[in-house]
Amino acid sequence: MEHLTALYAGWIRTYAGEQAPGRELAEADWINTLHAFTPRLQLAACATGTHQAPPAAPPVPPGAEYDFDGYLDSSEAMNGPAAHPAAAEMLRQAYGAELPT
């Protein structure tokens, strides 16, 4: 999980952050990092070359669809103003906050 977080933070710095001098190839560096990380995303079940189907999803409890529809109808995430995915990181950079450790 830490690798995915670092990859995401690198993406934010590369594509949503300020372009610092000497970082003209930041996009290429990020893409190289992504490609170097991709083999780590391979699932252990498929690492031997044989595919193993995932387990079946648990059945949906009665009334769950109604509860979920009610959540979507009242959720701030669904009804609030749209925000860019990098907005939180840009605010963090603007205020000079540190990433949580």
N, C-alpha and C positions, 0 to 999 in steps of 0.2 A: 504493500500500500504506500510506503514511503516513496518508492520509485515513481509511482503514478502522481503523487503530490508534487514531487520535484519536477517531473516532466511538465505538469500543468503550470507550476510557478515559472518555469523557463519559458513556456509558451506566452504567458502573460507579459513577462519582461521583454520578450522578443517582439510580440505583435501589438501589445497595448501600452507598453511603457515608452518612456522617452528614448529617442535614438541617441545614445551617447557616442561621442567620437571614438573611433577605433572599433565600433561594433557594426561595421558595414556588412559583414558576413554573418550576422546573428541568425538570420533565417536559415542559412545553410548549416550552421552549427547545430541549430535546434533539430533540423531534419535528420542530420547525421546521428544525433543523440536518440531520436525516435527510432531510427532503423536499427541502431545498436541495441535498443531496449526491446524491440519487438519479439525476439526469441524468448524472452522471459515471460511473455504473455501466454505462451503455450500451456495448455492445461496438462496437468500430470497424467490424467487418464488417456490423453492422446499422445503423450511424449514417446511411447513405444512404437508408434505407427499404427496402432489399432484403435479404432474409434469406439468409445463406450458411450452409449446413449445416456443422457441425464435422467435422473429419477422423475417419475410422473409428478406433476404439480398436485398439491393437496386440493381436495374439493372446496369449493367456495361455500362458506356457511350461509344458511338461509337469512335473507335480509341484508346481506353485505352489499349487494349492488345498490340498494336504496341508501344505505349509510354513505357509500362512496359518492353517489350522486349529490347527496346533501352536503358532503364536505366540499365537493367541487363548486357547488352553487354558492357557498359561503366563504370559500377560501380566499385569503388575501393574495395568494400566489396566482390564482386564476382570475381574480377580479381587479387586482391592483394594476397600476401602470406598468408597462413593459420596461424592462431594464436589460442592458447589455450584460452578457455573462461576465465580462471583465470589470464591471462597474465597482464591485466590492474591492477588487485588487487595486484599482485606480484610486479609490478613496483612501485605502490603506497607505499607498505610496504618497498621496497628497498630505496626509497627516504624519508621515514618518513612523508609522507603527511597525513593530517587528512581527514577523511570522510566528505563530505559536509553535512551541517546541514540544 
